[in-house]
Amino acid sequence: MEDSRRQVIVLSLVEKMETKGSWCGETHIQKSLYFLQEMLKVPTEFDFVLYKHGPFSFELRDELAAMRGNLILELHSNPYPYGPSHSPGQSADKLKQLYPRTSKEYEQQIDFISNKLSEKRVAELERLATALYVTLEEGLDESVKTRGRMLNKLKPHVTIEQAIEAIKEVDLMWEEVKELLN
């Protein structure tokens, strides 16, 4: 997918997350885009690796910086304990006008993810995104307990109980996604 179309998807996600109560920090964007790409098959083609707080894309970090540099996104400071948040910049509308079909094409998927993840806290997002990562690695056929233990092994600060709950939540999302995509 070309960079401009990818940026439209990122921008649409940020806009939708904002309306759903997210402060749109980088972690929220990273984890939401991971779900959008890996669970809902939106072809943004970012490479994600398992990192400190779950799946992370250095390419996406660079894309966010480029979008800020091109005034598509703005970065705002927030009072402690929150980090900075992203919002549409002065060039956002111009980009959307150039690619009106892109945001429409993926609107259902963006709505789904923003409804599910926008109000989550960073720790919840880490657990859920890592649960998705483990599920993609191990497969849905592997038991919830086995995947929960794998998540706990990758992220020892996440208790087995929290890991199993995250796996269950991801499994429920998979069921909803099947209905959405069919």
FENMO-V16300 format. One record per backbone hydrogen bond with DSSP energy under -0.5 kcal/mol. CO is the residue of the C=O (numbers start at 1). NH is the residue of the N-H. E is the energy in kcal/mol with one decimal. If there is no record, write none. Layout:
CO/NH/E ; CO/NH/E
This chain:
2/6/-2.1 ; 3/7/-2.5 ; 4/8/-1.8 ; 5/9/-1.8 ; 6/10/-2.4 ; 7/11/-3.0 ; 8/12/-2.8 ; 9/13/-2.3 ; 10/14/-2.5 ; 11/15/-2.7 ; 12/16/-2.4 ; 13/17/-2.9 ; 14/18/-2.4 ; 15/19/-1.7 ; 16/20/-1.1 ; 17/22/-2.5 ; 18/21/-1.5 ; 24/86/-2.0 ; 25/29/-2.1 ; 26/30/-3.2 ; 27/31/-2.7 ; 28/32/-2.3 ; 29/33/-2.6 ; 30/34/-2.0 ; 31/35/-2.1 ; 32/36/-2.6 ; 33/37/-2.7 ; 34/38/-3.0 ; 35/39/-2.2 ; 35/40/-1.6 ; 36/42/-2.1 ; 41/43/-0.6 ; 42/44/-2.5 ; 46/48/-0.6 ; 49/51/-0.6 ; 49/56/-2.5 ; 51/54/-1.6 ; 54/51/-1.8 ; 56/49/-2.7 ; 56/58/-0.5 ; 57/61/-1.9 ; 58/62/-2.2 ; 59/63/-2.5 ; 60/64/-2.8 ; 61/65/-1.9 ; 62/66/-2.4 ; 63/67/-2.6 ; 64/68/-2.1 ; 65/69/-2.5 ; 66/70/-1.8 ; 67/72/-2.8 ; 67/73/-1.5 ; 68/71/-1.5 ; 71/91/-2.9 ; 72/89/-3.1 ; 74/87/-1.9 ; 76/85/-2.6 ; 79/82/-2.0 ; 85/76/-2.9 ; 87/74/-3.1 ; 89/92/-1.6 ; 91/95/-1.8 ; 92/96/-2.2 ; 93/97/-2.2 ; 94/98/-1.5 ; 95/99/-1.3 ; 97/100/-0.6 ; 99/102/-0.5 ; 99/103/-0.9 ; 100/104/-1.1 ; 101/105/-2.8 ; 102/106/-1.3 ; 104/107/-1.2 ; 106/110/-2.4 ; 107/111/-2.8 ; 108/112/-2.5 ; 109/113/-2.4 ; 110/114/-2.6 ; 111/115/-2.4 ; 112/116/-1.9 ; 113/117/-2.7 ; 114/118/-1.5 ; 117/120/-1.8 ; 121/125/-2.4 ; 122/126/-2.5 ; 123/127/-2.0 ; 124/128/-2.9 ; 125/129/-2.9 ; 126/130/-2.2 ; 127/131/-2.3 ; 128/132/-2.3 ; 129/133/-2.3 ; 130/134/-2.8 ; 131/135/-2.4 ; 132/136/-2.7 ; 133/137/-2.1 ; 134/138/-3.3 ; 135/139/-2.6 ; 139/142/-1.2 ; 143/147/-2.4 ; 144/148/-2.5 ; 145/149/-2.5 ; 146/150/-2.0 ; 147/151/-2.4 ; 148/152/-2.4 ; 149/153/-2.2 ; 150/154/-2.2 ; 151/155/-2.6 ; 155/158/-2.5 ; 157/159/-0.6 ; 159/163/-2.7 ; 160/164/-2.8 ; 161/165/-2.2 ; 162/166/-2.3 ; 163/167/-2.5 ; 164/168/-2.5 ; 165/169/-2.3 ; 166/170/-2.4 ; 167/171/-2.5 ; 168/172/-2.2 ; 169/173/-2.0 ; 170/174/-2.3 ; 171/175/-1.8 ; 172/176/-2.0 ; 173/177/-2.7 ; 174/178/-2.3 ; 175/179/-1.3 ; 176/180/-2.1 ; 177/181/-3.0 ; 178/182/-0.9
